């Protein structure tokens, strides 16, 4: 038996033997976190499991139309036979929702920086999204992909590939999307919710961030303060996907955004061109992610963190330039 088939057999056995299940994902959930969480939760319910789905920060408005979103809660209650983490690279990213509980029994993820914190770990960095992993394997674990699950998985794939346009896209992902459409996913609707529609407050928030835009050589960065958020009435603690707008600007190898948080930390996000691994810098600051898209929550003041992180990132970029852009 191959190592991969052995892992899937273990996952199926864990699921088969459990009656009560807890499914969790990371703070400030993006489309893939939400899609993977809902797909796994709905799938487990469909085979008779009692399920709690937990996100510390809840489901944002762009995903509340998805089946099962109304059942997601902010904290876990009770005991569970099986704890499953999806789309989180480490325990810290779960935001404390497992405080008082054991580590996850199953850790399913696609981040290259995942540290294998589960009892059973299915980590596939070549997958474009954790939702893609689930789309491929849910049926192997005894679950059927219903229209509700298909829409959740489509949302996750669309969100993490920015609509099938990231550099890690591969033909199989398009085949998977077609299979999800056959299973009932509405591609145009999920595309609009995941990538196009924004509340008015988010658009104003973007304006605040774009007005702070700066550059140094081929690095670009923007800043969002607590005052910016309050002035715009933006309800979230993220950047409202502004990082993807900044990363679309021509002539930059690295794009960054610094988002001040109420708990005395700063959320830093990096995006880079193919071949430039910004996850290495994120790891230096206790974060992680993908080579071309990474993040970290760093304790400290906005000004001090910007100074340190910009210096580290710029030095990495200089090293990449002088080494022939191969690192």
C-alpha positions, -999 to 999 in steps of 0.1 A, spaced: 0 0 0 14 34 -10 19 61 16 -9 83 1 -34 54 0 -25 46 36 -33 82 47 -67 80 30 -74 47 46 -66 62 80 -88 92 74 -117 70 63 -113 49 94 -112 80 116 -144 93 100 -161 59 101 -155 54 138 -166 89 149 -201 100 160 -194 136 170 -171 158 149 -156 193 152 -144 211 121 -123 243 125 -103 266 103 -82 298 106 -89 333 118 -100 360 93 -113 332 71 -109 335 33 -129 317 7 -109 286 9 -112 283 47 -149 288 45 -154 265 15 -133 237 30 -150 240 64 -185 239 50 -178 211 26 -163 189 53 -191 198 77 -219 192 53 -203 160 41 -200 146 76 -236 155 83 -247 138 52 -234 105 65 -250 108 99 -224 125 120 -231 152 146 -211 182 135 -200 215 149 -183 240 125 -163 267 142 -146 299 130 -134 323 156 -142 353 134 -174 339 118 -184 338 82 -180 371 63 -209 385 43 -196 374 9 -200 337 19 -232 338 40 -252 326 10 -235 292 11 -254 262 25 -244 256 61 -230 291 67 -257 299 92 -246 269 113 -211 281 118 -204 292 154 -176 312 171 -166 286 197 -169 249 203 -191 233 230 -190 197 242 -168 167 235 -159 153 202 -147 119 188 -130 136 159 -114 171 155 -106 182 120 -86 213 110 -89 225 74 -68 251 56 -47 262 86 -9 260 85 -4 258 123 -24 258 156 -19 295 162 -38 303 130 -69 287 146 -72 316 169 -77 297 201 -108 278 191 -92 245 203 -81 259 237 -91 232 262 -92 206 235 -66 182 221 -48 189 189 -67 180 157 -70 144 148 -70 153 111 -50 182 96 -60 188 60 -42 216 42 -22 228 12 2 254 27 38 246 21 46 259 56 22 236 74 40 221 104 21 188 106 3 196 139 -24 169 135 -24 133 146 -30 124 109 -17 150 84 -29 153 47 -8 182 34 -6 187 -4 13 219 -12 8 214 -50 -30 217 -46 -42 252 -54 -66 251 -24 -76 229 5 -110 228 -12 -94 212 -42 -80 184 -19 -115 178 -5 -131 179 -40 -107 151 -50 -111 130 -18 -145 134 -1 -160 106 -21 -131 84 -11 -141 90 25 -177 79 20 -193 113 13 -212 125 -17 -207 159 -33 -241 175 -32 -249 209 -48 -243 227 -15 -209 210 -10 -200 217 -47 -207 254 -43 -186 255 -11 -157 238 -28 -160 260 -59 -159 291 -37 -126 278 -21 -110 271 -54 -120 304 -70 -108 324 -39 -74 308 -37 -67 309 -75 -82 344 -79 -105 330 -105 -82 304 -120 -53 329 -126 -26 322 -100 7 308 -112 1 274 -96 -29 267 -118 -29 233 -136 -52 216 -160 -65 192 -133 -80 222 -114 -102 231 -144 -113 195 -147 -122 196 -109 -141 228 -114 -160 212 -143 -168 181 -121 -181 205 -94 -204 222 -120 -217 187 -129 -224 182 -92 -245 214 -90 -220 242 -84 -231 276 -99 -198 290 -112 -209 325 -122 -227 330 -89 -198 318 -68 -173 338 -89 -194 370 -83 -196 364 -45 -160 354 -40 -142 379 -63 -164 407 -76 -190 419 -51 -179 442 -23 -198 462 3 -197 500 2 -176 501 34 -149 478 18 -146 501 -12 -141 531 11 -115 511 30 -97 503 -2 -95 541 -8 -78 546 26 -53 519 18 -45 530 -17 -39 566 -6 -11 552 16 6 533 -12 44 535 -13 72 519 -32 109 511 -31 125 497 -62 102 468 -71 85 466 -37 50 482 -32 32 484 1 1 500 17 -11 505 53 -45 502 69 -48 516 105 -75 511 131 -85 547 124 -89 539 87 -113 511 96 -133 532 120 -136 561 95 -150 538 68 -172 517 91 -156 485 78 -166 457 101 -138 432 95 -102 430 107 -87 420 74 -77 441 43 -109 434 24 -87 417 -3 -69 450 -10 -36 430 -13 -49 414 -45 -55 449 -60 -20 460 -50 -4 429 -65 -21 436 -98 0 468 -103 26 465 -130 64 466 -123 65 451 -88 80 418 -77 66 420 -42 34 436 -29 26 440 8 0 453 31 1 461 68 -32 460 87 -32 472 123 -52 450 148 -70 458 180 -50 432 199 -17 449 195 -5 430 165 -2 438 128 -14 415 101 12 415 72 4 400 38 29 394 10 24 386 -27 52 379 -51 60 370 -87 66 333 -95 100 321 -83 103 345 -54 94 327 -21 79 352 3 68 324 27 104 324 40 101 359 53 67 352 67 82 322 86 108 345 102 79 363 119 59 333 129 37 332 99 35 311 68 16 304 36 27 298 0 58 308 -20 38 335 -38 13 344 -11 21 345 26 11 362 58 20 367 95 4 383 126 32 401 143 31 416 179 42 453 181 34 487 169 26 495 133 56 517 127 81 494 143 68 463 125 67 481 91 104 492 95 116 456 104 95 437 79 102 461 50 139 458 57 138 420 58 117 418 27 138 442 8 170 424 17 154 391 5 145 408 -27 180 421 -32 194 386 -26 170 372 -51 180 398 -77 217 392 -72 214 354 -73 198 354 -107 162 353 -95 164 316 -87 159 315 -49 
